[in-house]
Structures are given as structure tokens and as C-alpha cells.
Amino acid sequence: MTTQLQAKFIVLISILILAGCNNTPKKADSNKVTFDSIKVDRSYHLLDNPENPNCNLQINFTYPTQVDNKQQIKDIQRIFIQSYFGDSYVDYSPKEAVEKYTEDYLTNYKALEADFKSEADKAQDEPIGAWYSYYEMSSNKITYNKSGLLCFTVNFENYTGGAHGSHSYFNHIINLKTGSAVTEKEVFIDNYEDDLAKILVDAIAKQNQVTDVKALENMGFFSVDEIFPNGNFSVDETGINYTFNEYEIAAYVVGATHVHLSYEEIRHLARKESPIAHLVF
């Protein structure tokens, strides 16, 4: 091989290597965040009788205790508390929120005692316990904690009588530079919804191994024309992860639908000044 050909060969290999690098996950430094967790496992039998139906509450709540910007820790904790327990608990500390939520759950269950006693008296020997046996299990998991972004998912499962329980997953992203939650509007350009919806539907079809997206409607999904981005997303080094919960786009039997989109797939819809731009571009 001549020197000229060798030089061309080296240049070609270099170009191919650089091109391949554009699709590899970007390395990011871990954030300096310290976490703690609070666990609860409480049960109560109706009328305080161990022979009666009971409720069971299990909580495994993880929350940040320290971040680089100490002034933001309260705001970030409020996001964790709101996402896990709801708006009614955001003014409490993490410990207080867990205690208050536990108290409220047990109080609400005890409110069933009058109805239970009335039905038990009427039913005599007929079992009615199943309809009064409640449970709730929840936890949250840190899914990404790098490069100024903190992502976590709240997992929730409960049963309050009826045919079956419910399961849900809620994703959240916090911009540690501002201490605020990251929204779809910050991530995507204007009028992104229709284009992103098509990408999501195509990805769901691929996951279910069908080429015609309409075939999803024969697999338990509702109208594919009504599947749109729902704001329930998180990110990592490889892409964006969307979750559609039970009954949101499909029947209960289908369960939750999790969709991973690579940054290459959504790059044309992303804002270059967004909080996740350093991962996308």
C-alpha cells in the first residue's frame, strides 16, 4: 500500500470512528447528592379485632438531604414530597409528611368500621372480608443522578376492594441548577406533540412486534390516534423514557406501557437550550 493510500485509509477510519461516537451514550459526572429513606409497615384490623379484615400500608420513601446548592434543598424536598404523597403534604418535612400520610391512611380506613359492622350483622355467616381488605405499597427509586439532572420514579400499588388492585408509575426530573422540575415544554420545541406522538406510537408498535400501528387496537390498546405525550417521562444517558399507566392508553390486562426513545429519534424535536440538551446533542 502506497503512502498516499495509507493516509486516505487512516482518514476514512477516523471519520467512521467519529461518526460512530455521535450515537454512543454521553458520559456524565454523578451529582453530589446525599439521600436518606423512611420506611413504614403498618396494619390495622377493623374494630381492632384481629379476626376482622385489615389494611396494610407499606412506604419506602427516599429523599435528598444534601445537594450542592444548600438553598435549594427545601424546594427539591418539596418536589419529592408532592410527587409521592400529594399537594396536601408539601408544607411538611419528609419525616412529618410520612407520619401525617400514615395517620390519614389509617384514619380513612377506620371510617369504614360503621359500614363493616352493619354489613357483618346482616351477612351473619357469609364472608365479606375481601371487600374490606385494603393495602397500599409505594416506593420511589432514583433512576438517574448525573450532570445536573436528578430523575426518580414513584411506584404505587393499592387495593381498595373490587376486582383487582391498581399499579402506577410516575416519573420526575429535577434540574439541580434551578431546583425545579423539568417539563415537556422545556425539553421540546413548539408544536412538538403530533410528531412526538407518532414516534411514541411507532415505538409501541415495534415493542409489540407489529408493523401496522392499528393492529395495537386488537391487542388491548385503545385508539392509537389518541396516544399523545403525557409528561410522564424521565431521561438517562441513552434517551427519554415514557410511561403510560393502566387504563391510560390500553385495557387493564395490558398493564403499564414503558417506551424508550433514543436521543437520535427525538433530536429534531428537542430545544437546544433545554435542561437536557447536553444529553441530546
RONU-408099 format. One record per residue (C-alpha): x, y, z. Coordinates in steps of 0.001 Angstrom, whole numbers. Example, Ala and Ser with C-alpha at 12.3 -4.5 7.8 and 13.67 -1.06 7.14 Angstrom:
{px:12300	py:-4500	pz:7800}
{px:13670	py:-1060	pz:7140}
//
This chain:
{px:0	py:0	pz:0}
{px:1398	py:3393	pz:-1030}
{px:1890	py:6183	pz:1464}
{px:-926	py:8150	pz:-168}
{px:-3345	py:5216	pz:85}
{px:-2351	py:4621	pz:3693}
{px:-3120	py:8250	pz:4544}
{px:-6551	py:8046	pz:2871}
{px:-7268	py:4798	pz:4705}
{px:-6387	py:6364	pz:8066}
{px:-8596	py:9404	pz:7351}
{px:-11523	py:7130	pz:6392}
{px:-11194	py:5061	pz:9577}
{px:-11040	py:8252	pz:11658}
{px:-14244	py:9569	pz:10072}
{px:-16060	py:6298	pz:10725}
{px:-14939	py:6277	pz:14352}
{px:-16081	py:9868	pz:14880}
{px:-19429	py:9159	pz:13224}
{px:-19966	py:6172	pz:15480}
{px:-19177	py:8263	pz:18535}
{px:-22161	py:10521	pz:17837}
{px:-24552	py:7690	pz:18705}
{px:-22796	py:6446	pz:21836}
{px:-24148	py:7444	pz:25259}
{px:-22542	py:10594	pz:26606}
{px:-20578	py:10138	pz:29804}
{px:-21648	py:12376	pz:32651}
{px:-20408	py:13052	pz:36147}
{px:-22521	py:11985	pz:39111}
{px:-24207	py:14729	pz:41118}
{px:-23183	py:15319	pz:44703}
{px:-26489	py:14445	pz:46339}
{px:-26966	py:12676	pz:49667}
{px:-30105	py:10627	pz:50272}
{px:-31958	py:9171	pz:53221}
{px:-35039	py:6955	pz:53393}
{px:-38020	py:6352	pz:55665}
{px:-39854	py:3014	pz:55805}
{px:-43312	py:2275	pz:57158}
{px:-45141	py:-1043	pz:57544}
{px:-48437	py:-559	pz:59412}
{px:-51560	py:-2700	pz:59654}
{px:-54922	py:-2240	pz:61332}
{px:-57871	py:-4630	pz:61742}
{px:-61373	py:-3180	pz:61596}
{px:-62838	py:-2602	pz:65072}
{px:-59367	py:-3502	pz:66358}
{px:-60304	py:-7174	pz:66094}
{px:-57627	py:-9499	pz:64613}
{px:-60369	py:-11715	pz:63150}
{px:-61696	py:-8861	pz:61019}
{px:-60342	py:-7645	pz:57661}
{px:-57367	py:-5333	pz:57821}
{px:-55443	py:-2724	pz:55890}
{px:-51698	py:-2743	pz:55305}
{px:-49644	py:328	pz:54422}
{px:-46056	py:-14	pz:53225}
{px:-43958	py:3046	pz:52421}
{px:-40335	py:3189	pz:51284}
{px:-39685	py:6892	pz:50742}
{px:-36253	py:8045	pz:49553}
{px:-35472	py:11749	pz:49580}
{px:-32417	py:14039	pz:49272}
{px:-30865	py:15506	pz:52402}
{px:-27975	py:17444	pz:50808}
{px:-27276	py:18995	pz:47419}
{px:-24519	py:21276	pz:46168}
{px:-26693	py:24369	pz:46457}
{px:-27897	py:24262	pz:50067}
{px:-30523	py:26941	pz:49391}
{px:-32345	py:24577	pz:47006}
{px:-32693	py:21555	pz:49286}
{px:-36111	py:22610	pz:50652}
{px:-37532	py:23166	pz:47153}
{px:-36192	py:19816	pz:45959}
{px:-37568	py:18024	pz:49008}
{px:-40968	py:19603	pz:48325}
{px:-40925	py:18090	pz:44820}
{px:-40145	py:14675	pz:46269}
{px:-42892	py:15002	pz:48891}
{px:-45512	py:16315	pz:46439}
{px:-44753	py:13603	pz:43887}
{px:-45027	py:10855	pz:46498}
{px:-47751	py:11998	pz:48903}
{px:-49614	py:14762	pz:47058}
{px:-50183	py:18501	pz:47385}
{px:-51644	py:18276	pz:50894}
{px:-48268	py:17319	pz:52360}
{px:-45822	py:19726	pz:50704}
{px:-45550	py:22026	pz:53728}
{px:-44298	py:19202	pz:55943}
{px:-40746	py:17965	pz:56395}
{px:-40086	py:14489	pz:54885}
{px:-40471	py:12832	pz:58278}
{px:-43631	py:14774	pz:59104}
{px:-45123	py:14036	pz:55670}
{px:-44650	py:10291	pz:56144}
{px:-46168	py:10412	pz:59625}
{px:-49154	py:12523	pz:58521}
{px:-49829	py:10389	pz:55446}
{px:-49725	py:7228	pz:57560}
{px:-52106	py:8756	pz:60091}
{px:-54505	py:9857	pz:57339}
{px:-54459	py:6440	pz:55646}
{px:-55341	py:4624	pz:58863}
{px:-57991	py:7213	pz:59771}
{px:-59658	py:6841	pz:56374}
{px:-59684	py:3074	pz:56748}
{px:-61197	py:3270	pz:60224}
{px:-64020	py:5327	pz:58706}
{px:-65248	py:2062	pz:57131}
{px:-65927	py:467	pz:60510}
{px:-69572	py:1548	pz:60810}
{px:-70430	py:166	pz:57353}
{px:-68468	py:-3019	pz:58009}
{px:-70267	py:-3653	pz:61305}
{px:-73648	py:-3063	pz:59680}
{px:-72918	py:-5439	pz:56796}
{px:-71371	py:-8038	pz:59095}
{px:-74501	py:-8070	pz:61229}
{px:-76690	py:-8583	pz:58159}
{px:-74431	py:-11129	pz:56469}
{px:-74195	py:-13370	pz:59533}
{px:-72070	py:-16340	pz:58343}
{px:-71445	py:-15070	pz:54809}
{px:-67861	py:-13811	pz:54203}
{px:-67495	py:-10123	pz:53386}
{px:-63841	py:-9682	pz:54282}
{px:-62413	py:-9415	pz:50774}
{px:-64212	py:-6145	pz:50082}
{px:-62754	py:-4586	pz:53225}
{px:-59192	py:-5892	pz:52926}
{px:-57166	py:-2911	pz:51745}
{px:-53482	py:-2481	pz:51046}
{px:-51153	py:165	pz:49704}
{px:-47497	py:-286	pz:48787}
{px:-45334	py:2538	pz:47476}
{px:-41698	py:3347	pz:46880}
{px:-39564	py:5682	pz:44849}
{px:-36354	py:4908	pz:43004}
{px:-33560	py:7202	pz:41823}
{px:-33166	py:6348	pz:38138}
{px:-30596	py:8950	pz:37009}
{px:-28402	py:11252	pz:39043}
{px:-25810	py:12855	pz:36789}
{px:-24813	py:16049	pz:35038}
{px:-27137	py:18363	pz:36951}
{px:-30236	py:16196	pz:36486}
{px:-31941	py:14094	pz:39137}
{px:-34583	py:11612	pz:37939}
{px:-36765	py:9384	pz:40058}
{px:-39836	py:7192	pz:39665}
{px:-42631	py:6750	pz:42193}
{px:-44130	py:3249	pz:42154}
{px:-47607	py:2888	pz:43620}
{px:-49795	py:-176	pz:44137}
{px:-53051	py:-325	pz:46057}
{px:-56263	py:-2268	pz:46545}
{px:-59490	py:-874	pz:47983}
{px:-61889	py:-3713	pz:47295}
{px:-63222	py:-4630	pz:43878}
{px:-61981	py:-6938	pz:41158}
{px:-58298	py:-6046	pz:41303}
{px:-55762	py:-3580	pz:42575}
{px:-54055	py:-793	pz:40652}
{px:-50435	py:-107	pz:39759}
{px:-48877	py:3141	pz:38604}
{px:-45500	py:4681	pz:37840}
{px:-44789	py:8411	pz:37859}
{px:-41521	py:9785	pz:36502}
{px:-39932	py:13069	pz:37564}
{px:-36890	py:15108	pz:36557}
{px:-35334	py:17847	pz:38677}
{px:-32926	py:20420	pz:37292}
{px:-30403	py:20726	pz:40115}
{px:-29166	py:24045	pz:38716}
{px:-32528	py:25661	pz:39401}
{px:-34083	py:23290	pz:41932}
{px:-37225	py:22995	pz:39809}
{px:-38998	py:20207	pz:37937}
{px:-38271	py:19754	pz:34226}
{px:-41335	py:19769	pz:31961}
{px:-42007	py:18651	pz:28393}
{px:-42419	py:22256	pz:27301}
{px:-38835	py:22972	pz:28383}
{px:-37464	py:19948	pz:26537}
{px:-39267	py:20130	pz:23185}
{px:-39791	py:22805	pz:20557}
{px:-43182	py:24427	pz:19976}
{px:-45923	py:22235	pz:18446}
{px:-43989	py:19038	pz:19115}
{px:-46991	py:16990	pz:20272}
{px:-48162	py:15418	pz:16985}
{px:-44676	py:14477	pz:15793}
{px:-43700	py:13030	pz:19160}
{px:-46998	py:11152	pz:19338}
{px:-46213	py:9391	pz:16052}
{px:-42748	py:8436	pz:17304}
{px:-44263	py:7042	pz:20506}
{px:-46928	py:5040	pz:18676}
{px:-44366	py:3618	pz:16244}
{px:-42154	py:2625	pz:19180}
{px:-45073	py:918	pz:20956}
{px:-45909	py:-979	pz:17751}
{px:-42305	py:-2109	pz:17420}
{px:-42244	py:-3279	pz:21051}
{px:-45330	py:-5357	pz:20340}
{px:-43871	py:-6693	pz:17103}
{px:-46493	py:-5302	pz:14738}
{px:-45860	py:-3258	pz:11603}
{px:-49338	py:-1716	pz:11328}
{px:-49966	py:546	pz:14336}
{px:-53711	py:-55	pz:14026}
{px:-53037	py:-3677	pz:14968}
{px:-52394	py:-2434	pz:18505}
{px:-56134	py:-1847	pz:18858}
{px:-56638	py:-5621	pz:18553}
{px:-54144	py:-6196	pz:21381}
{px:-55914	py:-4259	pz:24118}
{px:-54838	py:-722	pz:23235}
{px:-57423	py:1998	pz:22790}
{px:-57439	py:4236	pz:19701}
{px:-53846	py:4825	pz:18599}
{px:-54971	py:8211	pz:17293}
{px:-55465	py:9312	pz:20894}
{px:-51978	py:8406	pz:22160}
{px:-50065	py:11597	pz:22893}
{px:-47091	py:12585	pz:25071}
{px:-48329	py:12717	pz:28652}
{px:-45498	py:14429	pz:30531}
{px:-44711	py:11223	pz:32427}
{px:-41096	py:10855	pz:31350}
{px:-37540	py:10596	pz:32591}
{px:-34128	py:10611	pz:30955}
{px:-30846	py:8751	pz:31104}
{px:-27652	py:8677	pz:29075}
{px:-29270	py:6838	pz:26152}
{px:-32655	py:8524	pz:25726}
{px:-36067	py:9500	pz:27067}
{px:-38314	py:7037	pz:28862}
{px:-42109	py:7483	pz:28773}
{px:-44658	py:5641	pz:30896}
{px:-48374	py:5242	pz:30192}
{px:-50184	py:3807	pz:33198}
{px:-53045	py:1313	pz:33380}
{px:-56175	py:2414	pz:31514}
{px:-54351	py:5436	pz:30092}
{px:-53881	py:4068	pz:26565}
{px:-54836	py:415	pz:26997}
{px:-57005	py:-2005	pz:28949}
{px:-56028	py:-3139	pz:32433}
{px:-54797	py:-6501	pz:31176}
{px:-52105	py:-4764	pz:29083}
{px:-50663	py:-3108	pz:32184}
{px:-48417	py:-69	pz:32122}
{px:-46624	py:699	pz:28859}
{px:-42990	py:1821	pz:29100}
{px:-41426	py:3345	pz:25989}
{px:-37742	py:4171	pz:25452}
{px:-36872	py:6693	pz:22725}
{px:-33254	py:7238	pz:21765}
{px:-31996	py:10796	pz:21554}
{px:-31384	py:10245	pz:17854}
{px:-35123	py:9658	pz:17352}
{px:-36241	py:12886	pz:19050}
{px:-33266	py:15170	pz:18377}
{px:-35111	py:17148	pz:15680}
{px:-37844	py:17993	pz:18211}
{px:-35586	py:18976	pz:21113}
{px:-34755	py:22501	pz:22222}
{px:-31039	py:23239	pz:22053}
{px:-31297	py:25333	pz:25226}
{px:-33257	py:22764	pz:27248}
{px:-32065	py:21352	pz:30604}
{px:-31298	py:18020	pz:28886}
{px:-29665	py:19486	pz:25755}
{px:-26222	py:18267	pz:26832}
{px:-27543	py:14696	pz:26597}
{px:-29433	py:15114	pz:23326}
{px:-26906	py:16938	pz:21166}
//
